[in-house]
Amino acid sequence: MPTTAIIGGGFSGTLAAVNLARLAKTPHRVVVINSGRPFGRGTAYGTTRNEHLLNVAARNMSAFPDHPSHFFEWLRSRCDFDAVDDATLRETFIPRRIYGDYVRGLAAHYLGPADPRSNVQCEVIEDVAIDIEPRGASQTAQPDGGKGGIVTLENGEPIEAESIVLATGNQPPAGLPGANRLANDSRYCGNPWMNWHENLPADDKHIVILGTGLTAVDVIVTLRHKGWCGKVTAISRNGMLPQRHFRGIEWPHAVPDDGQSRSLKELAQLIQQDCQRLRGASQNPAIAVDKLRSRTQQLWKALTLDERKLFLKKYAADWNVIRHRIAGPIHDAITDALDCGQLTIRPATIQSLTAGEDGIEIHLVGREGQEKMIEGDLVINCTGPKSRFSDSNLPLYRNLFERGLAKPDEMDMGIAVSDDFEVLDANDQASPFMHAIGPILKGTLWESIAVPELRQQSFHVAQSILHQEPVEIPTKDTLEYCI
Ligand SMILES: Cc1cc2nc3c(=O)[nH]c(=O)nc-3n(C[C@H](O)[C@H](O)[C@H](O)COP(=O)(O)OP(=O)(O)OC[C@H]3O[C@@H](n4cnc5c(N)ncnc54)[C@H](O)[C@@H]3O)c2cc1C
C-alpha cells in the first residue's frame, strides 16, 4: 500500500489527509506527523478562547473547494446557531475554536477507523520531523518505483513514504535581542499561544505587547474578556492596528483582467487611482485590494524579483493592514480599549529586552530617532513568525537545505516550489516525492495564508499524489467584503 507522510497537522496538513481519504480509489496509508499545536486545529484554530473570532465570514470558510457551502452547512448542524437566520449566519465571524472543532471533526469522519469502505488508513503520530532523506539511489520520476523518502523523527521510528507533504505552517517567532536571557522569567512570554492569561499581574500593573497585528489583537481582546483593567501598551514599527471588515459594493477591478503583464509601478498606479475613485464615491479604498484577491497570486508571480522586494519595502505594511481585517465585535473591543485610555499604541523599533528589578525593560527607538525605555510587568511577544528561511532554526529545513533537497524561495520567505507545489531542489528540479503547502509558500505566492487558498492547495496536492488529473474549480468572484 503506498504511503503518504504529511508533516504538520494544522489546517493544511489535516485537509491534505482528508482529501486523500475523499479521493483515493485504491488503498492508501497516510501518516500525519504533528507536534506543537493540536492535530486538526493547528496554530490558528487551537485556541480554546471563545472571544477569538475568525477573520473571514462563515460563508467563505469551507474546507473544500469543491463544496463551497460545507462549513455553513456544518454550522447548521449545531444548535448554537438555531436562532440565527441563514443570511446572517453566512456573514457571521464564528469563534475560531468552533472552526477547530469543524476541522478536527472532518479528520475524525474521514480518517477514523469507523468507515470500512474508506480506502485510507490513517495514523497520527505526535513527534517532530527533523530530516528527510531520499529513499533508494534512483530519484528519477519512475512510476512509484524506488521514489520516495524517509522521514526521521525526533523520538520515534523513521517513516518511509512514497510521497511526503510539508505542511509545517509558519516558523515560530524570531527571538528579539535579549529575549533568550528571559527564557525563565515569568514576566516574559515569548510565545503568545501559551496560557499567559492564567497568571495575570494585578490590575494596577502594565502589560506590554510587542506587535500590533492580529496576534496582538487576540491578546488585547482576551485581557478585556477576562476583565483585566490595567494599562496596555502595544508597540510596533508602524503603529498600525488591523482595520474592520465592512460591507462592500459592486465595483470593477482596479487592474483589468486582460492577460497583459504589468510592472509594479503600473499596478501601484492603477490601485492608487482606484483608491482615489473609491474615496471620491465615499467608499472604503480597501475594496480595491479585496477585488484583487482572486488574482493576487498571479500578479505577484508576474513581478520581477526586484519588484517583489520593492513591494515588501514600500507597500507591504499598508497592504497587510488593509488586507487582514478583523471582525466588527473585535474591532469594537479594540476601539473601546483605546477610547477609555486602557490601550496605548506606540510606533517604535524594539532594540532590546532586559530583566529589570521592577519589570522587563524594553529599549526602544522612536520614529524621530529618540531612545526610550519602558517597563512591563508582563511582556508578550506578538511580533509574528520569523520570516527568513535561509537561517531557519528548524532542524527539518536546515537538513533539507543542507542535503540540497529543498531551497529557500527567491524572497527567502519560505521554500521554493513548482506551480504544482512540488518542492524544488538546490538545482531547481521538482522533487519526485515532496510537495509543500501553506504559509511556507508565501514568498512564491504572496497570498498563501488563509483558508480560501489553503483548501485549494491541499485538494490539488491530494489529486497530484493520487495521480489524478487536477480538477480546477472555478472560484466565484469573491464578494468584496469580509473575505
Ligand atoms: C491567530 C490566527 C488566526 C487566523 N484566522 C484565520 C481566519 O479567520 N481565516 C482564515 O482563513 N485564516 C486564518 N488564519 C490563517 C491560518 O494560518 C491558516 O488558516 C491555517 O491555520 C494555516 O494552517 P497550516 O496547517 O498551514 O499551519 P499551522 O496551523 O501552523 O499547522 C502546522 C502544524 O505543524 C506542526 N509542525 C511544524 N513543523 C513540524 C515538524 N517538523 N514536525 C511535526 N510537526 C510540525 C506545527 O506545530 C503545527 O501544529 C489565522 C492565522 C492565525 C495565526
The ligand as an SDF file (V2000), in Angstrom:
LIG
                    3D

 53 58  0  0  0  0  0  0  0  0999 V2000
   -4.2690   33.6720   15.0580 C   0  0  0  0  0  0  0  0  0  0  0  0
   -4.6010   33.3280   13.6510 C   0  0  0  0  0  0  0  0  0  0  0  0
   -5.9090   33.5000   13.1910 C   0  0  0  0  0  0  0  0  0  0  0  0
   -6.2310   33.1760   11.8830 C   0  0  0  0  0  0  0  0  0  0  0  0
   -7.5020   33.3280   11.4720 N   0  0  0  0  0  0  0  0  0  0  0  0
   -7.8460   32.9780   10.2140 C   0  0  0  0  0  0  0  0  0  0  0  0
   -9.2060   33.1030    9.7540 C   0  0  0  0  0  0  0  0  0  0  0  0
  -10.0880   33.5430   10.4820 O   0  0  0  0  0  0  0  0  0  0  0  0
   -9.4860   32.7170    8.4920 N   0  0  0  0  0  0  0  0  0  0  0  0
   -8.5310   32.2480    7.6540 C   0  0  0  0  0  0  0  0  0  0  0  0
   -8.8500   31.9160    6.5160 O   0  0  0  0  0  0  0  0  0  0  0  0
   -7.2400   32.1240    8.0520 N   0  0  0  0  0  0  0  0  0  0  0  0
   -6.8870   32.4890    9.3050 C   0  0  0  0  0  0  0  0  0  0  0  0
   -5.5930   32.3590    9.7160 N   0  0  0  0  0  0  0  0  0  0  0  0
   -4.5970   31.8310    8.7740 C   0  0  0  0  0  0  0  0  0  0  0  0
   -4.1140   30.4260    9.2040 C   0  0  0  0  0  0  0  0  0  0  0  0
   -2.7050   30.4600    9.2730 O   0  0  0  0  0  0  0  0  0  0  0  0
   -4.4420   29.3120    8.2990 C   0  0  0  0  0  0  0  0  0  0  0  0
   -5.8240   29.3270    8.1490 O   0  0  0  0  0  0  0  0  0  0  0  0
   -4.0080   27.9480    8.8210 C   0  0  0  0  0  0  0  0  0  0  0  0
   -4.2210   27.8560   10.2010 O   0  0  0  0  0  0  0  0  0  0  0  0
   -2.5750   27.5730    8.5000 C   0  0  0  0  0  0  0  0  0  0  0  0
   -2.5400   26.1910    8.7030 O   0  0  0  0  0  0  0  0  0  0  0  0
   -1.2550   25.2850    8.4910 P   0  0  0  0  0  0  0  0  0  0  0  0
   -1.7190   23.9190    8.7100 O   0  0  0  0  0  0  0  0  0  0  0  0
   -0.6340   25.6190    7.2040 O   0  0  0  0  0  0  0  0  0  0  0  0
   -0.2460   25.7630    9.6310 O   0  0  0  0  0  0  0  0  0  0  0  0
   -0.3780   25.5390   11.2200 P   0  0  0  0  0  0  0  0  0  0  0  0
   -1.7610   25.7540   11.6860 O   0  0  0  0  0  0  0  0  0  0  0  0
    0.6900   26.3720   11.8360 O   0  0  0  0  0  0  0  0  0  0  0  0
   -0.0440   23.9950   11.4420 O   0  0  0  0  0  0  0  0  0  0  0  0
    1.2380   23.4590   11.2690 C   0  0  0  0  0  0  0  0  0  0  0  0
    1.4120   22.3500   12.2980 C   0  0  0  0  0  0  0  0  0  0  0  0
    2.6050   21.6450   12.0080 O   0  0  0  0  0  0  0  0  0  0  0  0
    3.3740   21.4860   13.1940 C   0  0  0  0  0  0  0  0  0  0  0  0
    4.7710   21.3070   12.7910 N   0  0  0  0  0  0  0  0  0  0  0  0
    5.6090   22.2210   12.2550 C   0  0  0  0  0  0  0  0  0  0  0  0
    6.8010   21.6650   11.9860 N   0  0  0  0  0  0  0  0  0  0  0  0
    6.7140   20.3680   12.3520 C   0  0  0  0  0  0  0  0  0  0  0  0
    7.6370   19.2740   12.3290 C   0  0  0  0  0  0  0  0  0  0  0  0
    8.8710   19.4180   11.8640 N   0  0  0  0  0  0  0  0  0  0  0  0
    7.2180   18.0810   12.7960 N   0  0  0  0  0  0  0  0  0  0  0  0
    5.9700   17.9160   13.2690 C   0  0  0  0  0  0  0  0  0  0  0  0
    5.0600   18.9170   13.3210 N   0  0  0  0  0  0  0  0  0  0  0  0
    5.4330   20.1230   12.8650 C   0  0  0  0  0  0  0  0  0  0  0  0
    3.0740   22.7650   13.9420 C   0  0  0  0  0  0  0  0  0  0  0  0
    3.4400   22.7130   15.2870 O   0  0  0  0  0  0  0  0  0  0  0  0
    1.5650   22.8490   13.7210 C   0  0  0  0  0  0  0  0  0  0  0  0
    0.8820   22.0130   14.5990 O   0  0  0  0  0  0  0  0  0  0  0  0
   -5.2440   32.6900   11.0230 C   0  0  0  0  0  0  0  0  0  0  0  0
   -3.9380   32.5270   11.4800 C   0  0  0  0  0  0  0  0  0  0  0  0
   -3.6310   32.8250   12.7760 C   0  0  0  0  0  0  0  0  0  0  0  0
   -2.2160   32.6010   13.2560 C   0  0  0  0  0  0  0  0  0  0  0  0
  1  2  1  0
  2  3  1  0
  2 52  2  0
  3  4  2  0
  4  5  1  0
  4 50  1  0
  5  6  2  0
  6  7  1  0
  6 13  1  0
  7  8  2  0
  7  9  1  0
  9 10  1  0
 10 11  2  0
 10 12  1  0
 12 13  2  0
 13 14  1  0
 14 15  1  0
 14 50  1  0
 15 16  1  0
 16 17  1  0
 16 18  1  0
 18 19  1  0
 18 20  1  0
 20 21  1  0
 20 22  1  0
 22 23  1  0
 23 24  1  0
 24 25  2  0
 24 26  1  0
 24 27  1  0
 27 28  1  0
 28 29  2  0
 28 30  1  0
 28 31  1  0
 31 32  1  0
 32 33  1  0
 33 34  1  0
 33 48  1  0
 34 35  1  0
 35 36  1  0
 35 46  1  0
 36 37  1  0
 36 45  1  0
 37 38  2  0
 38 39  1  0
 39 40  1  0
 39 45  2  0
 40 41  1  0
 40 42  2  0
 42 43  1  0
 43 44  2  0
 44 45  1  0
 46 47  1  0
 46 48  1  0
 48 49  1  0
 50 51  2  0
 51 52  1  0
 52 53  1  0
M  END
$$$$
